[in-house]
C-alpha cells in the first residue's frame, strides 16, 4: 500500500516537473519569437530609412524615446488600478514591470502575446491570472478608445481636410469605448466565454463602475499628450524646426493617436507595422509641405513626402529601441536586487 502511494507520489512529481519544463520551454520560444520579430522590424525600418539623406540629432531622439516610455506610465498605472478595482492586490512595481515587459509582445502578430505575458508576470497568490487577463483587455480598449476619440475631435476641429481619418477614428472610438460600459463589458465577456471556468471573474466584474472608465479616460489623455510630445522631439531629432509647440501639439497628438489606434485595429499587423507609418506619413505630409518652406528649414532638400516617411520610420526605430532598452534595464535591475537581497540574507 505504501509502495503504491510512493509510486503515485513520484508520478505526480514527475508530471509537475514536466509541466514546469514545458512552461519554461514555451517562454523561451516566445522570447526567441519576440527577438526575431523586433529584429525584423528594425531591419526593415532601417533599410527604408537609409535611402534618404538626413542628419540625426541624437539628444532629441533620445528624448523622444524617453517621452514615449513615459507616455505608458499613466496607462500602466490605470491597469494597476483596474486590478485593484477588480478585487486583486497587485504590487505596483511588479505591475509596472509586467506592463513594460509585455509591450514587446505586441510585435508578435495577433496581439494576444501582450495579454499572455502580462497576465503570467502579474499572477500570483494575490492576483488571479484569469482576472489579470480581463484587466488587460479593459486597459487596452480604454487606451485605444480614448486615443481614437481625442484624435477624432482634434481632426474635426483643426484639420477638416482629413475627414475620412476622423470618421475612421470615431469608428474605432465607438468600437473600443462602447464595450467598456460596465454592463456591456460583462455581457461581452460572457458571450466570448472569457473566465467561464472561474466564477470569481464574473463576480469581480461587478465591481467596475462608470467612474472607473472616466478615471481611465483622464489618465489616457495624459498618455496621448506624451505620445504627441515624443513625435515633436523626433521631428527636432531630424534637424527640422517645427512650429511652436503650443500651436503644433494638437496636430502631433492627433497624428500619433490616429496612427496607433488604426494600427491597433488591424490584428495581423504586429505593433501596427506598416499601418502606423502610412497614417503618420499621410497626416504629416501637409504639415511638412508648409514648414519646409520656412527660412529655418531651407537647408532641407528632401521632398516633403520623403521627410514625412523619414519621421514615421525614425519614430518607429526610436520607440522599439526605447522599449528594448527599458526591458533590459528592468531585467538587470531585478537581477541585481535579488542578488543583493540573497547576499544580505546569507550574512
N, C-alpha and C positions, 0 to 999 in steps of 0.2 A: 504493500500500500504506500509506504513511504517512498519506495523506489519509483512508483508511478507518479506521485506528486512531484518528485525531484525532476523526472523526465519532462512533465508538463511545464514546470517552472523554467527549465532550460530552454524549452521550445518557445515559451513566451519571451524570454530574454533574447533569444536569437532573432525572433520576429521584430522586437523593438530595435535591436541593433541594425537589422536590415532596413527598417523604415528610416531610421536616423541617417544611415549611409545613403539611402535613396534620396532623402531630402537634401543632404549635402551635395550630392552629385547634381541634382536638379538646380540648386542655387548656383553651382559652378557653371553649369551650362548657360543659365540666364546671364551670369556675369560675362561670359565669353560673347554671347549674342549682343549684349549691350555695347561691349567694347568694339565689336566688329561694325555694328550699325553706326556708332558715333564716328569711328574712323572713316567709314564710307561717306558720311555726311560732310565731315571736314574736308576730305579729299575732293569730293565733288564741288563743294563751295570754293575751295582754293583753286581748283582747275579753272573754274569760270572767272574768278577774280583776277588771276594773273594775266588775263588777256588785255586788261586795261592798265593805263598809266595812272598811278596815284601815289601820294607820299603820306604815309601814316604818321599821326601824332600819337604816340603810344600812351602818353599821360591821359589824354581824353578817352582813348579806347579802354584803358584800364578802369577809368571812372565809369564808363558805360557799362562794363561788366559788373562793377560793384553795385551800381544803381539797379541793374537787372536782378541781382541776387537780393538786394534789399526790398525790391518790389514784392517778392514772395513772402516776406516776413509777416505782413498782415494776413495774408491768405493762410499761412501755416498756423498762425495764432487762431484764426477762425476755425480751422479744422480741430485744433486742440479744444476750443470752447464747445464745438459741436459734440465731441466725445463726452465732455462733461455734461452737456445738456441731455445726452442720451444715457446718462447714469453711469458712465465709466469714470475711472480715476487714473488718467494717464499722467506721466511725468512730463512736464513742459519741455525740458531739454531733450528727452527721448523723442517726443512728438516732433520737435523742430528738426532733429537729426533724421528721423524717418521720412519726414516730408521732403527734405532736400535730397536725400538718397534716392527716393522714389522718382524724382524728376528725370533721372537718367532712363527710367523705364519707358518714358514717352517716345523714345527713339526706336522702340520696337513696334512694328505695325500692329494695329488693333487697339492700342491704348489700354489694354487690360493689365499690362505689366505694372503700371503705376499702382493700381489697386492691390495687386498681389504683393508687391514689395513693401508698400506702406503698411498694409494690414499685418503682414508677417513680422515686421520690425517693431510695431507698437503693441502687438498682442502679448498677453502675459496674465498673471494672476488677477490683475485689476482691470484688464481690458480684453473683452471677448473679440475674437477675430471676426466673427460674423457682423457684429455691430461696428467694428472698425471699418469693414468694407463698405457698409451702408453710409458711414460718415464721409468716406472718400467721395462717393457719388454726390452726396449733399453739398460738400465743399466745392467740388469741380463744377457742378451745374450752377451754383451761386456765383462763382467767379466768372464763368463764361456768360451767364445771363446778364450780370451787372455790366460786364465789358461791352457786350453787344448793345445793350440799352443805352449806355453812355455814348458809344460811338454813333449810334443812330441819331441821337438827339443833337450831337455836335455837328454831324454832317447835314442834318436838316436845317440847322440854324446858320451855319457858316459856309458850307460847301454844297450847295444845292445842285451843282453840276454833276455830282456823283449820286444822283437819286437812286440808281439801281443798287449801289453798295449799301445805301441807307435802308432800302427795303429788305435786302438780304440780312442786314444786321438786326432789323426788327424781327424778322422771321426766326433768327437764331435766339434772340432775346425771349420771344414768346415760347419757343420750344424748350428753352432752358429754365425760365422762371415759373411758368405755369405748373410744371411738375413739382416745384418746391413748396407750393401751398400745402401746408401740413396734411389736410385730408386727402389731397390728390397724391402726394408723395407716398403716403401709406398705402393707398389703393394701387398705385403703380407697382410698388414692391410686392404686393400680394399677387398681382397679375403675372409679374415676372418670376414669382415663386422664390424671391430672394429672402433668405432667412427662414424658409418654410420648416426646416428641421430644428430651428431654435426659437422656441416660444418667447424668449426674452427679447428678441428683436422687435416683434410686434408691440410688446409691452413698452419697450424703451422709446419707440417712435411716438407714442402718445405724449411724451414729454416735450416734443418740438412745438414751439409757439410761433405765432406770426412775428413776434418781436425778434426771434432768432434770425429770421430772414432779413429784417430791417437792419439788425446789427451787422449781418454779413454783407449787406449791400454797402454800408458805410465803410467797412474795412476794405472791401474790394475797390471802392473808389480811390482809396489811398494807393492800393496796388497798381491800378491802371495809371495813376498820376506818375508813379515812379517809373513805370514802363515808358511813358512819354518822355521823361527826363533822360532815360537811357538812350532813346533814339536821338535826342538832342545832342548828347555827348558823343554819340557815334558819328554824327554829321560833322561836329567840330574835330573829331579824330581824323577826318579826311582832309582837314585844312580848309574847309568851307566855312565862310562866315554867314551864319543863318540870321534870320530876323530876330529881334529881341525876344527873349524867352516869354515875356508877359504877353506878347502878341501871338507867337507861334505855338505855345504849349497846347492849346486846344486841338490844333491840327495834329501834333505829334501823338497825343493821347488817342484821338480818333483813328489815326492811321494804324497804330500798333494794335489797338483793340479790335479793329476790323480784321486785320491780318491774322491775329492769333485766334479769334473766335471762328472765323471762316475756315482756318486751317484745322481747328479742333473738330469742326463739323464734318470733316472728311476722315472717317475712321481708318482707312487704309494708308493714309499719309502719316508716316512716323514723325512726330513732332511738328506736323503741319508743313513738312518739307515740300517745297515747290509752290504750294498754295500760298503760304505766308509771304514768300518772296515776290510772287506775282502780284498779290494785292498791294504790298508795300510799294513796289515799283510803279504800279498804275496810279496810286494815290499821291505819290511824291513827285511824279513827273511834272505836273503843272507848277508845283512849288519851285522845283529846281529850274524850270524854264524861266522863272521870274528872277530868282536870286542870283543865278549865274551871270546875269546881265548887269549886276551892280558892280561898281568900281572895285570893291574889295575882293571880288571873285573873278576878275577878268583874266587872271593867270591860268584859269582852268580852260583847257582847250578841248576837253572831252564833252561830247554831246550830253544834254540833259537826260536822255534816255539811259545812257551808259552810267551816269552818275547815280541815278535812281537805283539801277541794278547793283552798282558797287555798294551803296549804302545798305541795301537789303542783305547782301551777301556778307558784308562786314559785320552787321549786327548778328547774323546767324552764327558766324565763327566766334565772335566775342562772347555770345551767350553760352555756347557749348563749352568753350574753354573755361568760362567763369564757373559753370556748374561742375565740370570735372575737377577743377582746381579746388573748389569748396569741399566736394565729397572726399577728395584725397586728404585735405586738411582735417576734416571731421574724423576720418578714419584714423589718421595718425594721432590726432588729439585723444581720441578714445583709447587707443592702444597705449599711449604714454601714461594716461591717467590710471588705467587698470594696472599697468606695470608698477607705478609709484605706490598705489594702494596695496598691491601684493607685497612689495618690498617693506612697506611700513608695518604690515601685519606680521611679517616674518621676524621683525626686530623684537 
